[in-house]
Amino acid sequence: MCDTQASNSAIPIYGSVPRVDFNEWSDIDVLIITREGSLKKPTERLDVMHKVHEGNPLVEPVIIALTNSANSSSRRTR
């Protein structure tokens, strides 16, 4: 898995591209993990997904906004 850090976000690439078993019909699977405050409204998340897909139709973004309770539980398990 390849990771790029953006402001308060993690953007891992997963699937066939980092495994290097892709072909000409493969898409690029991208997971965007961000803090809840950065993309509060579902429409903001849809706007990001649309802009990513518009710039490169092979990119398939999935966005997860972490809530404070999710951040707290992840800190406790470390």
Phi, psi and omega in degrees: 000138179255137184237135172236135179262129170244175184303113180057026181224152170242137183231081178280146173256130182226172178097210189289332183294305179291337176282347181061040172235035181274166175224187185294344179260000182287149172259177178248113182273121183234131176249123179253115179250121185224164176287150184306319184294336185283330176223076187292317186265143176303328179293329176294319178295320178296321177300316179297313180299318180296315180297319179295313182292324179295321179288330180208100185296349177277348181275129178246091182277145171235129183246131175237123176259118181283136176269168178300323179293324177292321178294320181294317181291326179290328178292323182291331183276351182279000000 
